[in-house]
Amino acid sequence: MTVPDLITAQRPAPLETDAEIVLAVRGVTVGFGDRIVLDNLDLDIRRGEILGFVGASGAGKSVLLRTVLGLNKKRAGRIEIFGIDVDKATEQERTAIDMRMGVLFQHGALFSALTVLENIQVPMREYLDLSQSLMNELARLKLELVGLPPDAGTKFPSELSGGMIKRAALARALALDPDIVFLDEPTSGLDPIGAADFDELVGKLRDTMGLTVYMVTHDLDSLFSVCDRVAVLGNKKVLVEGTIQDMLASEEPWVKSYFRGKRARQLDLSART
């Protein structure tokens, strides 16, 4: 039995899933004290797509991500993941959902006292019962998957470049072979070449692993080059969603300024049609 087979065997029984919608957010309201950040927000993420989630700084992009992950409490609304209302999920269902999700937090959020291999193994230790040798093998496979050399596994985060930290964090997000991966500003802090390489990696992983990707980003190049669809957050809700062509055609003021303003990227879209 292969290592991936061992992971599958130790997962709880598969959940009933919606063939089209992996994540459904309905009427979600989130606030802190007297401040409402998200108000009656709706959003769908479809199986196999890379969704770019964009908006002004402080609009609440990461707030929604953390709410979906259960790290922020919502005041109203419903979140369904793989067809399961997370508020009504049993403990077994919640565990099964968690095992099918991977997260790359902004700046990587690697544990500084652990080596890269040990960081990748954190989800394995939490959810699986594998021998140390099997975890080492699997972690090395994930390193190779994200394009890191074998010797990176023995290094600590402080010994890595910014691009290597992002890739190591992505390897950890992929540790349990998830169905959906959440990326929070994955190219922030990277130079243009490193950011382009990371976007290309995300696209290849989606195609080879069948991932669904939810990407919070400010990076116009990422939106143009790798995202199938874009959702724009503004006025505490999703203002516009659709393809890059839809964004370029939108007359909504913020969307128009962002995608067609002075610093907007000009791109021949013929290759994407």
C-alpha positions in Angstrom: 0.0 0.0 0.0 1.4 3.4 -1.0 1.7 6.4 1.5 -1.3 8.3 -0.2 -3.4 5.1 0.1 -2.5 4.9 3.8 -3.8 8.5 4.2 -7.1 7.7 2.4 -7.5 4.6 4.5 -7.3 6.6 7.7 -9.8 9.2 6.7 -13.3 9.1 8.1 -16.0 7.8 5.7 -16.4 10.1 2.6 -19.0 12.8 2.9 -21.9 13.4 0.5 -20.6 16.1 -1.7 -22.1 18.5 -4.2 -20.7 17.8 -7.7 -20.4 21.5 -8.6 -20.1 23.7 -5.4 -17.3 22.9 -3.0 -17.8 25.9 -0.8 -21.1 27.9 -0.4 -21.3 31.0 1.7 -24.8 32.3 2.3 -25.8 35.5 4.1 -22.7 35.6 6.2 -22.3 38.6 8.6 -19.1 39.1 10.6 -18.4 41.9 13.0 -16.0 42.9 15.8 -17.6 45.0 18.5 -19.7 47.7 16.8 -18.0 47.3 13.5 -19.6 45.1 10.8 -16.9 43.8 8.4 -19.0 41.5 6.2 -22.8 42.0 5.8 -25.0 39.3 4.3 -22.3 38.1 2.0 -22.8 35.3 -0.6 -20.0 33.4 -2.4 -19.6 30.1 -4.2 -16.5 28.2 -5.1 -16.7 25.6 -7.8 -14.9 22.3 -7.9 -11.6 22.4 -9.8 -11.4 26.2 -10.2 -8.9 28.8 -9.0 -10.9 31.6 -7.6 -9.1 34.9 -7.0 -10.6 36.9 -4.1 -9.7 40.6 -4.3 -10.7 43.9 -2.6 -9.3 47.0 -1.1 -7.0 46.7 1.9 -9.0 46.3 5.1 -12.2 45.3 3.2 -12.3 41.9 4.9 -10.8 39.4 2.5 -8.8 37.6 5.2 -11.7 37.9 7.6 -13.9 35.9 5.3 -11.1 33.3 4.8 -10.7 32.9 8.6 -14.4 32.7 9.1 -14.7 29.9 6.5 -11.9 28.1 8.4 -13.7 28.5 11.7 -11.2 30.9 13.1 -13.6 33.8 13.3 -17.2 33.6 14.6 -20.0 34.8 12.3 -23.1 36.6 13.5 -25.4 35.3 10.9 -25.5 33.2 7.8 -24.5 29.7 6.7 -21.3 28.1 5.4 -21.4 24.8 3.6 -18.2 22.9 2.7 -18.5 19.7 0.6 -22.3 20.0 1.0 -22.2 20.0 4.8 -23.4 22.9 6.9 -20.4 23.3 9.2 -22.6 24.6 12.1 -24.6 21.3 12.0 -21.7 19.0 11.3 -21.0 16.2 13.7 -17.5 15.8 15.1 -16.7 13.1 12.6 -18.0 15.2 9.7 -16.0 18.2 10.9 -12.8 16.1 11.1 -13.4 14.8 7.6 -13.9 18.3 6.3 -10.7 19.5 8.0 -8.7 16.7 6.4 -9.9 17.7 3.0 -8.7 21.3 3.3 -5.2 22.8 3.2 -4.2 26.3 4.2 -1.3 28.6 3.3 -1.4 31.6 5.7 0.1 34.9 4.8 3.9 34.9 5.3 3.8 31.1 5.5 3.3 30.9 9.3 5.8 28.1 9.6 6.8 27.0 13.1 10.2 28.5 13.7 11.4 25.8 16.1 10.7 23.0 13.6 12.5 22.0 10.5 10.7 22.1 7.1 10.1 18.4 7.2 8.7 18.7 10.7 6.5 21.6 9.7 5.0 19.5 6.8 4.4 16.6 9.2 2.3 18.7 11.6 -1.1 17.9 9.9 -0.1 14.2 9.7 0.6 14.1 13.4 -2.7 15.7 14.2 -5.0 13.6 12.0 -3.1 10.4 11.1 -1.5 7.4 12.8 1.6 6.9 10.7 5.1 5.7 11.6 7.9 8.3 11.6 9.5 6.7 8.6 6.3 7.0 6.6 5.8 10.6 7.6 9.4 11.3 6.5 8.7 9.7 3.2 5.5 11.6 2.6 7.0 14.9 3.7 9.9 14.4 1.2 7.4 13.7 -1.5 5.6 17.0 -0.7 8.9 18.9 -0.9 9.5 17.5 -4.3 5.9 18.3 -5.4 6.4 22.0 -4.6 9.8 22.2 -6.2 12.1 22.3 -3.2 15.4 20.4 -3.0 15.7 17.5 -0.6 18.1 19.3 1.6 15.5 22.0 2.3 13.8 19.5 4.6 16.5 19.7 7.3 16.5 23.5 7.4 14.7 25.8 9.7 12.4 28.6 8.4 15.0 31.2 9.3 17.4 29.6 6.8 15.0 29.9 3.9 14.4 32.6 1.3 11.0 34.2 1.0 10.1 32.0 -2.0 11.2 28.8 -0.2 9.1 29.7 2.8 6.1 30.0 0.6 6.8 26.7 -1.1 7.4 25.0 2.3 4.1 26.4 3.6 2.4 25.1 0.5 3.9 21.7 1.0 2.4 21.7 4.5 -1.0 22.7 3.1 -0.8 19.7 0.8 0.3 17.2 3.5 -3.0 15.4 3.6 -3.8 15.5 -0.2 -6.6 18.0 0.3 -9.5 18.7 -2.1 -9.5 22.5 -1.6 -6.5 24.8 -0.7 -6.9 28.3 0.8 -4.1 30.7 -0.1 -3.8 34.0 1.8 -1.7 36.5 -0.2 0.6 33.7 -1.5 2.8 35.9 -3.7 3.1 38.9 -1.2 6.8 39.7 -0.6 8.0 37.8 -3.6 9.9 39.4 -6.5 8.1 39.3 -9.9 9.9 36.2 -11.1 9.3 34.3 -7.9 5.7 35.3 -7.9 5.2 34.2 -11.5 6.9 30.8 -10.6 4.6 30.4 -7.7 1.5 31.1 -9.8 2.7 28.6 -12.3 3.2 26.0 -9.5 -0.4 26.6 -8.2 -1.8 26.1 -11.7 0.2 22.9 -12.3 -0.9 21.5 -8.9 -4.5 22.3 -9.7 -4.3 20.5 -13.0 -2.4 17.4 -11.7 -4.1 17.0 -8.3 -7.6 18.2 -9.2 -7.4 20.9 -6.5 -9.9 23.6 -5.9 -8.1 26.9 -5.0 -9.4 29.9 -3.0 -6.7 32.6 -3.4 -6.9 35.9 -1.5 -4.6 38.2 -3.4 -3.7 41.8 -4.4 -1.5 40.5 -7.2 -3.0 41.5 -10.6 -0.6 39.2 -12.4 -1.9 36.2 -10.4 -5.5 37.2 -11.2 -4.7 37.4 -14.9 -2.4 34.4 -15.3 -3.8 31.7 -13.1 -7.3 32.5 -11.8 -10.3 31.1 -13.6 -12.7 33.4 -11.9 -12.5 36.5 -9.7 -14.7 37.7 -6.9 -14.4 41.3 -5.7 -15.2 42.3 -2.1 -16.5 45.8 -1.4 -19.2 47.5 0.7 -19.0 44.4 2.9 -20.3 42.1 0.2 -19.2 40.5 -3.1 -19.7 43.3 -5.6 -18.8 41.5 -8.8 -17.7 38.0 -9.7 -16.8 36.4 -13.0 -13.9 36.0 -15.4 -11.1 38.5 -16.0 -13.1 39.6 -19.1 -16.0 40.3 -16.8 -13.8 42.4 -14.6 -12.4 44.4 -17.5 -15.9 45.1 -18.7 -17.3 46.1 -15.3 -18.3 49.7 -14.7 -18.4 49.3 -11.0 -16.1 52.2 -9.9 -13.6 50.2 -7.7 -13.4 47.3 -10.1 -12.9 49.7 -13.1 -10.2 51.5 -11.2 -8.4 48.3 -10.1 -8.5 46.5 -13.4 -8.4 49.4 -15.9 -6.7 52.1 -13.9 -3.3 53.7 -14.4 -1.4 50.7 -12.9 -3.6 48.0 -14.3 -2.1 45.3 -16.4 -2.7 45.2 -20.1 -2.9 41.7 -21.4 -3.8 39.9 -24.6 -6.6 37.7 -23.4 -6.9 35.6 -26.6 -4.9 32.8 -25.0 -7.5 32.5 -22.2 -10.5 32.2 -24.5 
